Amino acid sequence: MLRCAWCMKIIKNNRPVFGLSVKFAEGIDYTESEGKIIQIGLSIRNTTVPMIVTAKGSEAKLQGTDGIFSICSEKCGMKMKETLTKELATFKEFHDIALQ
């Protein structure tokens, strides 16, 4: 079961899922969490949000993606992008992806 990384609503199995992929900034290491959903602190929002850490050898990892935020809508995606742009201490770059 996935939750939207912005609004935290449960994304039901029969609903579309959007994704926002990220590349970690230099010095950020989540190798121990590869292939897992973890909580990432967003200081601007003063909260944590779920993020999928790409698994070693996965297609996403081979394409340079370190993490993926599940998003329930384009509206939530835009808000998440704005926040991630400000969280430069953790994330180097991010891109829209389609999960479903």
WOUR-V8020 format. One record per backbone hydrogen bond with DSSP energy under -1.0 kcal/mol. CO is the residue of the C=O (numbers start at 1). NH is the residue of the N-H. E is the energy in kcal/mol with one decimal. If there is no record, write none. Layout:
BEGIN
co = {CO;CO}
nh = {NH;NH}
e = {E;E}
END
This chain:
BEGIN
co = {2;4;9;12;17;17;18;19;20;21;22;22;23;23;25;30;31;33;36;38;40;42;42;47;49;51;52;53;55;58;59;60;61;66;67;68;69;70;71;73;74;75;76;77;78;79;80;81;87;87;90;93;95;97}
nh = {11;8;4;15;99;100;71;97;69;95;66;67;92;93;28;33;34;36;53;51;49;46;47;42;40;38;68;35;58;62;63;65;64;54;22;52;20;5;18;77;78;79;80;81;82;83;84;85;90;91;25;23;21;19}
e = {-3.0;-1.6;-2.7;-2.0;-1.1;-1.1;-3.0;-2.8;-2.7;-2.4;-2.8;-1.8;-3.4;-1.2;-2.1;-1.9;-1.2;-2.0;-2.9;-2.6;-2.2;-1.2;-1.4;-3.1;-3.2;-2.9;-2.6;-2.3;-2.3;-2.6;-1.3;-2.5;-1.8;-1.8;-2.9;-3.1;-1.9;-3.2;-3.0;-2.0;-2.3;-1.8;-2.4;-2.5;-2.0;-1.9;-2.9;-2.2;-1.7;-2.0;-2.6;-2.6;-3.4;-2.3}
END
